[in-house]
Every structure is written in structure tokens, then in C-alpha cells.
């Protein structure tokens, strides 16, 4: 929360905008912790501002959050080794209690892991233009002021970003169909059914794994299937979860320590992308459910 009395009208106005500002910063940065830091910095700047000169508080705050987020993205490009989130979006894990009518709505309304991965591939200016305009309906003129560019140049940035997102955005199965594909993958991995794994993996499936040796990318059904079989032998217990709104699974060692978190993207009945965390320090920092 902002460092002010709740009776302060400026603090009240800011707190009314907080959730939206956090959403903007999270979609810009892919990290809840970084988003909170950005929003807190926006509050500090507001607290030092003559608020009587601000005619549109929501617009002013969006501009400030956009500029701070842009600085963070540019810093990541200059020092990529300093930020885990510059390579892999933060994973938020929740218990998956099975299909429910609201699941599809939540998936449709959220910016899931797949889109965050695509956004990571955009340049800072492209990402800002796309996120602010396409996701939050900020006018191009205002975005151009943040970027120091003309309205026409800002429109071109957003258009270029939109083409990249659309090219990478394959429609995903949702709800029960998605879960069934993931369950088939897990059953084949645990049963040593290599052909069964190949049936549910897209030939060009991409696995992005955060390991003790760094972030490792594996492409191709044969290689991913072989790795899945090895990983399944090490796991003694597993539990279905949702990871950033996508179906996933948490696995544990025999002693109860976490082994891995997996998230799956499914399109046309096959798994097209997997994101895995096996780094012990990263797993320890995540809020994970208990084994069933």
C-alpha cells in the first residue's frame, strides 16, 4: 500500500488506480515483484508532485508507470545477466481443482504465460506501444509522448509488435481438452511410452527450462520426449496445478522437496510449448501447494 493515511484524498485516488497500474507494469515486465516496485516508485513521484497541476490523474500515473517500466526494460537489455525475468516470465502457481465453468473465462481474460513469452521477444518501445494501446487502450498520442516519438511512428511500432504477437499466437485448447492432452503426456512419460509422448508433442515443440546451469532451450519432439522420460523417473509425487492460467504440474522428490514446475501450452491437440523450472533456488522462492 502507499505510505499515507487512507484519509488522504491523494492516497485514496492512487489506491483506486493501483490494481490497474500493477496490471500495466506486470504486462510490461513479466514480474509481479518488479511491477510492485514500479508502482511504488510511481506513488513516490506522485507524493512529490503538486497534484493541483494534474488534470487527469489516471493518465498521469499511466505515463509515469510506462516511463519507469521502459527504463527497466532498457536496463535489462544492457545487463541481461542481472535479471532472471528478462529471460523467463515469473510463474504463478495455483491448485487446479479440475474443470469449472469460470476456467475458460479466466484464461480468456488473463495475459497468460504464452503471451508473456511473446512479449519478451519485443523491443522495449514495441512492447510499450503494444501493451499500452492494445491491452489498455491508451491513445497513441500519449504513448508517443512517453517514447519521445510522433503519433505516426508510435502507431508503426504498435503495428509491428502486433504482427509479431499474431504470428506467434496460436489458438490454444482450453478447459477439459487441454487437461486431457497434458494428462496423456504425463501418463506416457511415467509409463515410458516414447511413442505416446510423440503423439501429444508438436514436432517443433519448444521447452524452456530454468536449470541450475541457466536457462536451457530444447526444440523438437524427440529431444523433449527423451528428457521427459528421464525427469519422470526422478519424480515420486506430482500434483496438477495452473501456472499463469495454463495447465501444469508440480513434482516432488521422495523427501518432499520440489523437483520441478511444468507449464504447458496446447494447440490443435498437441503440446507446442513447455516451460519448466528445476532450479532449486527458484523453486524455493515460489509459493507451491503441498503434495497430495
Buried (B, 14 or more C-beta within 10 A) or exposed (E): EBEBEEEEEBBEBBBEBBEBBBBBBBBBBBBBEBBBBBBBBBBEBBBEEEEEEBEEBBEBBBBBBBBBBBEBBEBBEEEEEEBBBBBBBBBBBEEBEEBEEEBBEEBEEEBBBBBBBBBBEBBBBBBBBBBBBEBBEBEBEBBBBBBEBEBEBBBBBBBBBBEBBEEBEBEBBBBEEBBBBBBBBBBBBBEEBBEBBBBBBBEEBBBBBBBEEEBEEBEBBEEBBBBBBEBBEEBEEBBBBBBBBBBBBBBBEEEEEBBBBBBBBBBEBBBBBBBBBBBEEBBEEBEBEEEE
